[in-house]
Amino acid sequence: MATMKATLIAQSRIVYSTHAFAELVLWRVATPVPGSAHEYKYRLAYVVDSVCVVRYDNEVGKGDHRHVGAAENAYTFSTPERLIVDFQNDIARWNDENSSS
């Protein structure tokens, strides 16, 4: 039996400043990643001063989850659009909580 490759849905890098950027990668997969119940594989990361401070992913066996700072929590995936909105909200919250002003 042949396996179907993943189809890249989105891949982008968003530069917020000289020291901060986000990378978003989303694939459609034929079979859900073990630990997830949907047809997507994703990796979204927000990096500040070379440190990943916010990350959403669904690695094999762990399922959908997010990292904000040192904390890791389960994430309830519903749609790719909602995933991006939630990620952007966490970026805004992290920036607000970590601003030096």
DSSP file (Angstrom, degrees, kcal/mol; ACC not computed):
  #  RESIDUE AA STRUCTURE BP1 BP2  ACC     N-H-->O    O-->H-N    N-H-->O    O-->H-N    TCO  KAPPA ALPHA  PHI   PSI    X-CA   Y-CA   Z-CA
    1    1 A M              0   0    0      0, 0.0     2,-0.2     0, 0.0     0, 0.0   0.000 360.0 360.0 360.0 127.2    0.0    0.0    0.0
    2    2 A A        -     0   0    0      1,-0.0     2,-0.4     0, 0.0     0, 0.0  -0.546 360.0-132.2 -80.6 144.9    1.4    3.4   -1.0
    3    3 A T        -     0   0    0     -2,-0.2     2,-0.4    27,-0.0    -1,-0.0  -0.805  17.0-125.6 -98.6 140.4    1.4    6.2    1.4
    4    4 A M        -     0   0    0     -2,-0.4    26,-0.4     1,-0.1    27,-0.2  -0.667  25.9-124.3 -83.5 135.1    0.1    9.6    0.4
    5    5 A K        -     0   0    0     -2,-0.4     2,-0.2     1,-0.1    -1,-0.1  -0.326  30.3 -97.4 -72.2 159.1    2.5   12.5    0.9
    6    6 A A        -     0   0    0     23,-0.1     2,-0.6    -2,-0.0    23,-0.2  -0.498  33.4-133.8 -72.8 147.6    1.5   15.5    3.0
    7    7 A T  E     -A   28   0A   0     21,-2.7    21,-2.8    -2,-0.2     2,-0.4  -0.927  16.7-126.4-106.9 122.2    0.4   18.6    1.0
    8    8 A L  E     +A   27   0A   0     -2,-0.6    19,-0.3    19,-0.2     3,-0.1  -0.536  31.1 174.3 -68.8 123.0    1.8   21.9    2.0
    9    9 A I  E     -     0   0A   0     17,-3.0     2,-0.3    -2,-0.4    18,-0.2   0.827  64.5  -1.4 -95.6 -44.3   -1.1   24.3    2.7
   10   10 A A  E     +A   26   0A   0     16,-1.8    16,-2.6     2,-0.0    -1,-0.4  -0.997  52.7 172.3-152.5 143.3    0.8   27.3    4.0
   11   11 A Q  E     +A   25   0A   0     -2,-0.3     2,-0.3    14,-0.2    14,-0.2  -0.886  22.1 147.7-151.5 119.6    4.4   28.3    4.8
   12   12 A S  E     -A   24   0A   0     12,-2.4    12,-2.7    -2,-0.3     2,-0.4  -0.993  35.0-146.3-152.1 158.3    5.4   31.8    5.7
   13   13 A R  E     -A   23   0A   0     -2,-0.3     2,-0.6    10,-0.2    10,-0.2  -0.997  16.8-162.4-126.1 124.4    7.8   33.9    7.8
   14   14 A I  E     -A   22   0A   0      8,-2.9     8,-2.6    -2,-0.4     2,-0.6  -0.938   7.3-150.8-112.2 119.2    6.5   37.1    9.3
   15   15 A V  E     +A   21   0A   0     -2,-0.6     6,-0.2     6,-0.2     3,-0.1  -0.803  18.8 174.0 -92.4 120.1    9.1   39.6   10.5
   16   16 A Y  E     -     0   0A   0      4,-2.2     2,-0.3    -2,-0.6     5,-0.2   0.780  66.8 -26.9 -92.7 -33.7    7.8   41.7   13.3
   17   17 A S  E >  S-A   20   0A   0      3,-2.0     3,-0.7     0, 0.0    -1,-0.3  -0.920  79.0 -75.1-163.7-176.4   11.0   43.6   14.1
   18   18 A T  T 3  S+     0   0    0     -2,-0.3     3,-0.1     1,-0.2    -3,-0.0   0.699 132.9  32.6 -67.1 -17.1   14.8   43.2   13.8
   19   19 A H  T 3  S+     0   0    0      1,-0.1    30,-3.0    30,-0.1     2,-0.4   0.294 114.4  60.3-122.2   9.6   14.7   40.8   16.7
   20   20 A A  E <   +AB  17  48A   0     -3,-0.7    -4,-2.2    28,-0.2    -3,-2.0  -0.995  50.4 152.4-144.5 136.0   11.3   39.0   16.4
   21   21 A F  E     -AB  15  47A   0     26,-2.1    26,-3.1    -2,-0.4     2,-0.4  -0.976  26.7-138.9-151.5 162.9    9.7   36.9   13.7
   22   22 A A  E     -AB  14  46A   0     -8,-2.6    -8,-2.9    -2,-0.3     2,-0.4  -0.962   9.0-159.3-123.7 145.1    7.1   34.1   13.4
   23   23 A E  E     -AB  13  45A   0     22,-2.5    22,-2.6    -2,-0.4     2,-0.4  -0.993   8.5-171.2-123.0 133.2    7.2   31.0   11.2
   24   24 A L  E     +AB  12  44A   0    -12,-2.7   -12,-2.4    -2,-0.4     2,-0.4  -0.989   7.7 173.2-126.9 128.0    4.0   29.2   10.2
   25   25 A V  E     +AB  11  43A   0     18,-2.0    18,-2.4    -2,-0.4     2,-0.4  -0.996   3.7 175.9-136.1 129.4    3.9   25.8    8.4
   26   26 A L  E     -AB  10  42A   0    -16,-2.6   -17,-3.0    -2,-0.4   -16,-1.8  -0.995   3.1-177.2-138.8 128.4    0.8   23.8    7.8
   27   27 A W  E     -AB   8  41A   0     14,-3.1    14,-2.0    -2,-0.4     2,-0.5  -0.895  23.7-133.6-119.8 152.0    0.3   20.6    5.9
   28   28 A R  E     -AB   7  40A   0    -21,-2.8   -21,-2.7    -2,-0.3     2,-0.3  -0.928  30.2-162.8 -98.7 130.6   -2.8   18.5    5.1
   29   29 A V        -     0   0    0     10,-2.4   -23,-0.1    -2,-0.5   -24,-0.1  -0.836  25.8-132.6-116.3 152.5   -2.1   14.8    5.8
   30   30 A A  S    S+     0   0    0    -26,-0.4    -1,-0.1    -2,-0.3   -25,-0.1   0.840  97.1  29.7 -70.9 -34.2   -3.9   11.7    4.6
   31   31 A T  S    S-     0   0    0    -27,-0.2    -1,-0.2     8,-0.1     7,-0.1  -0.986  98.0-100.0-128.1 135.9   -4.0   10.2    8.1
   32   32 A P        -     0   0    0      0, 0.0     7,-0.2     0, 0.0     9,-0.1  -0.192  42.6-104.1 -53.6 143.8   -4.2   12.2   11.4
   33   33 A V    >   -     0   0    0      5,-0.4     3,-3.0     7,-0.4     5,-0.2  -0.512  51.7 -90.4 -64.4 133.1   -0.9   12.5   13.2
   34   34 A P  T 3  S+     0   0    0      0, 0.0    27,-2.3     0, 0.0    29,-0.7  -0.254 119.8  28.7 -50.9 126.2   -0.9   10.1   16.2
   35   35 A G  T 3  S+     0   0    0      1,-0.4    29,-0.5    25,-0.2     2,-0.3   0.194 110.0  84.1 102.9 -13.2   -2.4   12.1   19.1
   36   36 A S    <   -     0   0    0     -3,-3.0    -1,-0.4    27,-0.2    27,-0.1  -0.851  61.4-154.2-118.7 156.9   -4.5   14.3   16.8
   37   37 A A        +     0   0    0     -2,-0.3     2,-0.2    -3,-0.1    -1,-0.0   0.076  68.5  73.7-117.4  23.3   -7.9   13.7   15.4
   38   38 A H  S    S-     0   0    0      2,-0.2    -5,-0.4    -5,-0.2    -2,-0.1  -0.782  85.5-106.7-133.0 174.3   -7.8   16.0   12.3
   39   39 A E  S    S+     0   0    0     -2,-0.2   -10,-2.4    -7,-0.2     2,-0.4  -0.011  83.6  94.4 -95.7  29.4   -6.1   16.0    8.9
   40   40 A Y  E     -B   28   0A   0    -12,-0.2     2,-0.4    -7,-0.1    -7,-0.4  -0.931  48.7-166.3-125.4 147.2   -3.5   18.7    9.6
   41   41 A K  E     +B   27   0A   0    -14,-2.0   -14,-3.1    -2,-0.4     2,-0.3  -0.998  28.3 173.6-123.2 130.6    0.2   18.8   10.7
   42   42 A Y  E     -B   26   0A   0     -2,-0.4    16,-1.1   -16,-0.2     2,-0.3  -0.953  28.6-172.5-144.2 158.8    1.4   22.2   11.8
   43   43 A R  E     +BC  25  57A   0    -18,-2.4   -18,-2.0    -2,-0.3     2,-0.4  -0.887  12.6 173.9-150.2 115.6    4.2   24.1   13.4
   44   44 A L  E     +BC  24  56A   0     12,-2.8    12,-2.5    -2,-0.3     2,-0.4  -0.994   8.9 178.1-125.5 129.6    3.9   27.7   14.4
   45   45 A A  E     -BC  23  55A   0    -22,-2.6   -22,-2.5    -2,-0.4     2,-0.5  -0.994  21.0-159.1-138.0 138.3    6.7   29.5   16.2
   46   46 A Y  E     -BC  22  54A   0      8,-3.0     7,-2.5    -2,-0.4     8,-1.4  -0.979  19.6-167.0-114.5 121.9    7.3   33.0   17.5
   47   47 A V  E     -BC  21  52A   0    -26,-3.1   -26,-2.1    -2,-0.5     2,-0.4  -0.933   9.7-178.0-118.6 128.7   11.0   33.8   18.1
   48   48 A V  E >  S-BC  20  51A   0      3,-2.8     3,-1.8    -2,-0.5   -28,-0.2  -0.993  75.9 -10.9-126.8 126.8   12.4   36.8   20.0
   49   49 A D  T 3  S-     0   0    0    -30,-3.0    -1,-0.1    -2,-0.4   -29,-0.1   0.892 130.2 -54.7  50.5  44.2   16.1   37.4   20.3
   50   50 A S  T 3  S+     0   0    0    -31,-0.3     2,-0.5     1,-0.2    -1,-0.3   0.583 117.0 112.4  68.7  13.5   16.8   33.9   18.9
   51   51 A V  E <   -C   48   0A   0     -3,-1.8    -3,-2.8     0, 0.0     2,-0.7  -0.969  69.1-129.6-118.5 129.1   14.5   32.2   21.6
   52   52 A C  E     +C   47   0A   0     -2,-0.5    -5,-0.3    -5,-0.2     3,-0.1  -0.669  34.2 168.4 -75.6 115.2   11.2   30.5   20.7
   53   53 A V  E     +     0   0A   0     -7,-2.5    16,-3.2    -2,-0.7     2,-0.4   0.657  65.2  29.4-105.9 -20.7    8.8   32.1   23.1
   54   54 A V  E     +CD  46  68A   0     -8,-1.4    -8,-3.0    14,-0.2     2,-0.3  -0.988  68.4 167.6-139.4 130.1    5.4   30.8   21.7
   55   55 A R  E     -CD  45  67A   0     12,-2.6    12,-3.4    -2,-0.4     2,-0.4  -0.987  15.6-170.2-146.3 135.1    5.0   27.6   19.7
   56   56 A Y  E     +CD  44  66A   0    -12,-2.5   -12,-2.8    -2,-0.3     2,-0.3  -0.984  28.2 140.3-118.0 132.6    2.0   25.6   18.6
   57   57 A D  E     -CD  43  65A   0      8,-2.3     8,-2.1    -2,-0.4   -14,-0.2  -0.983  45.5-140.1-160.8 170.1    2.5   22.1   17.1
   58   58 A N        -     0   0    0    -16,-1.1     6,-0.2    -2,-0.3     3,-0.1  -0.540  31.7-176.4-135.6  68.4    1.1   18.6   17.0
   59   59 A E    >>  -     0   0    0      4,-0.4     4,-1.7     1,-0.2     3,-1.6  -0.280  43.1 -77.2 -67.3 153.5    4.2   16.3   17.1
   60   60 A V  T 34 S+     0   0    0      1,-0.3   -25,-0.2     2,-0.2    -1,-0.2  -0.230 115.7   7.0 -53.7 129.7    3.7   12.6   16.8
   61   61 A G  T 34 S+     0   0    0    -27,-2.3    -1,-0.3    -3,-0.1   -26,-0.1   0.052 121.5  68.2  87.3 -25.9    2.4   11.1   20.1
   62   62 A K  T <4 S-     0   0    0     -3,-1.6    -2,-0.2   -28,-0.2   -27,-0.2   0.716  82.8-160.9 -96.4 -24.0    1.9   14.4   21.9
   63   63 A G     <  -     0   0    0     -4,-1.7    -4,-0.4   -29,-0.7     2,-0.3  -0.287  48.9  -8.3  73.4-163.7   -1.0   15.6   19.8
   64   64 A D  S    S+     0   0    0    -29,-0.5    11,-1.8    -6,-0.2     2,-0.3  -0.494  80.5 139.2 -73.3 127.0   -2.1   19.3   19.7
   65   65 A H  E     -DE  57  74A   0     -8,-2.1    -8,-2.3     9,-0.3     2,-0.3  -0.979  35.0-141.1-159.6 168.2   -0.4   21.5   22.2
   66   66 A R  E     -DE  56  73A   0      7,-2.8     7,-2.6    -2,-0.3     2,-0.5  -0.969   5.1-148.3-137.5 152.8    1.2   24.9   22.7
   67   67 A H  E     +DE  55  72A   0    -12,-3.4   -12,-2.6    -2,-0.3     2,-0.5  -0.985  12.8 179.1-119.8 128.3    4.2   26.3   24.5
   68   68 A V  E >  S-DE  54  71A   0      3,-2.2     3,-1.8    -2,-0.5   -14,-0.2  -0.955  71.0 -43.9-128.9 111.9    4.2   29.8   25.9
   69   69 A G  T 3  S-     0   0    0    -16,-3.2   -14,-0.0    -2,-0.5   -17,-0.0  -0.511 124.2 -25.0  61.9-132.3    7.5   30.5   27.6
   70   70 A A  T 3  S+     0   0    0     -2,-0.2     2,-0.3    -3,-0.1    -1,-0.3   0.552 117.9  99.9 -87.0  -8.6    8.4   27.4   29.6
   71   71 A A  E <   -E   68   0A   0     -3,-1.8    -3,-2.2     2,-0.0     2,-0.4  -0.592  52.7-164.9 -85.0 139.3    4.8   26.3   30.0
   72   72 A E  E     +E   67   0A   0     -2,-0.3     2,-0.3    -5,-0.2    -5,-0.2  -0.991  14.6 172.0-122.5 129.1    3.3   23.5   27.8
   73   73 A N  E     -E   66   0A   0     -7,-2.6    -7,-2.8    -2,-0.4     2,-0.0  -0.946  37.2 -97.9-135.0 153.9   -0.5   23.0   27.6
   74   74 A A  E     -E   65   0A   0     -2,-0.3     2,-0.4    -9,-0.2    -9,-0.3  -0.354  37.0-151.3 -63.4 151.1   -2.9   21.0   25.5
   75   75 A Y        -     0   0    0    -11,-1.8     2,-0.9   -18,-0.1   -11,-0.2  -0.995   9.1-138.0-129.0 134.6   -4.5   22.8   22.6
   76   76 A T        -     0   0    0     -2,-0.4     2,-0.3     7,-0.0   -11,-0.0  -0.811  22.7-153.4 -94.3 104.0   -7.9   22.1   21.2
   77   77 A F        +     0   0    0     -2,-0.9   -40,-0.1     1,-0.2   -13,-0.0  -0.572  30.3 154.5 -77.7 135.0   -7.6   22.3   17.4
   78   78 A S        -     0   0    0      1,-0.5    -1,-0.2    -2,-0.3     3,-0.1   0.632  65.0 -11.3-122.9 -52.7  -10.7   23.2   15.5
   79   79 A T     >  -     0   0    0      1,-0.1     4,-2.2     0, 0.0    -1,-0.5  -0.967  60.6-113.0-145.3 159.0   -9.7   24.8   12.2
   80   80 A P  H  > S+     0   0    0      0, 0.0     4,-2.0     0, 0.0     5,-0.2   0.888 118.3  54.2 -59.7 -37.6   -6.5   26.2   10.6
   81   81 A E  H  > S+     0   0    0      1,-0.2     4,-2.1     2,-0.2     5,-0.1   0.918 109.2  46.4 -62.9 -44.2   -8.0   29.7   10.7
   82   82 A R  H  > S+     0   0    0      1,-0.2     4,-2.9     2,-0.2     5,-0.2   0.882 108.5  57.2 -65.7 -38.6   -8.7   29.4   14.5
   83   83 A L  H  X S+     0   0    0     -4,-2.2     4,-2.4     1,-0.2    -2,-0.2   0.927 108.7  45.6 -56.2 -47.4   -5.2   28.1   15.0
   84   84 A I  H  X S+     0   0    0     -4,-2.0     4,-2.7     2,-0.2    -1,-0.2   0.900 112.6  50.2 -66.5 -41.5   -3.7   31.1   13.4
   85   85 A V  H  X S+     0   0    0     -4,-2.1     4,-2.5     2,-0.2    -2,-0.2   0.935 112.3  47.4 -61.8 -46.0   -6.0   33.5   15.4
   86   86 A D  H  X S+     0   0    0     -4,-2.9     4,-2.2     2,-0.2    -2,-0.2   0.908 112.4  50.0 -62.2 -41.5   -5.1   31.8   18.7
   87   87 A F  H  X S+     0   0    0     -4,-2.4     4,-2.1    -5,-0.2    -2,-0.2   0.934 111.3  48.0 -61.5 -47.8   -1.4   31.9   17.8
   88   88 A Q  H  X S+     0   0    0     -4,-2.7     4,-2.5     1,-0.2    -2,-0.2   0.882 110.0  53.0 -62.2 -38.4   -1.6   35.6   17.0
   89   89 A N  H  X S+     0   0    0     -4,-2.5     4,-2.5     1,-0.2    -1,-0.2   0.903 109.0  49.1 -63.4 -40.6   -3.4   36.3   20.2
   90   90 A D  H  X S+     0   0    0     -4,-2.2     4,-2.7     2,-0.2    -2,-0.2   0.862 109.6  52.2 -67.8 -34.8   -0.7   34.5   22.2
   91   91 A I  H  X S+     0   0    0     -4,-2.1     4,-2.8     2,-0.2    -2,-0.2   0.949 111.4  46.5 -62.6 -48.1    2.0   36.5   20.4
   92   92 A A  H  X S+     0   0    0     -4,-2.5     4,-2.4     1,-0.2    -2,-0.2   0.912 114.1  48.1 -60.4 -43.1    0.1   39.8   21.3
   93   93 A R  H  X S+     0   0    0     -4,-2.5     4,-2.7     2,-0.2    -1,-0.2   0.924 112.0  49.0 -64.6 -44.5   -0.3   38.6   24.9
   94   94 A W  H  X S+     0   0    0     -4,-2.7     4,-1.6     1,-0.2    -2,-0.2   0.931 112.4  48.4 -61.4 -45.3    3.4   37.6   25.2
   95   95 A N  H  < S+     0   0    0     -4,-2.8     4,-0.3     1,-0.2    -1,-0.2   0.907 112.7  48.5 -60.6 -42.3    4.5   41.0   23.8
   96   96 A D  H >< S+     0   0    0     -4,-2.4     3,-0.9     1,-0.2    -2,-0.2   0.924 114.3  45.2 -63.9 -45.2    2.2   42.8   26.1
   97   97 A E  H 3< S+     0   0    0     -4,-2.7    -1,-0.2     1,-0.2    -2,-0.2   0.712 119.6  41.5 -72.7 -20.3    3.4   40.9   29.2
   98   98 A N  T 3< S+     0   0    0     -4,-1.6    -1,-0.2    -5,-0.2    -2,-0.2   0.192  81.6 124.1-115.7  16.3    7.1   41.2   28.2
   99   99 A S    <   -     0   0    0     -3,-0.9    -3,-0.0    -4,-0.3    -4,-0.0  -0.477  54.9-144.6 -74.4 150.2    7.2   44.8   27.1
  100  100 A S              0   0    0      1,-0.2    -1,-0.1    -2,-0.1    -3,-0.0   0.303 360.0 360.0 -98.3   9.5    9.8   46.9   28.8
  101  101 A S              0   0    0      0, 0.0    -1,-0.2     0, 0.0    -2,-0.0   0.473 360.0 360.0 -88.9 360.0    7.7   50.1   28.7
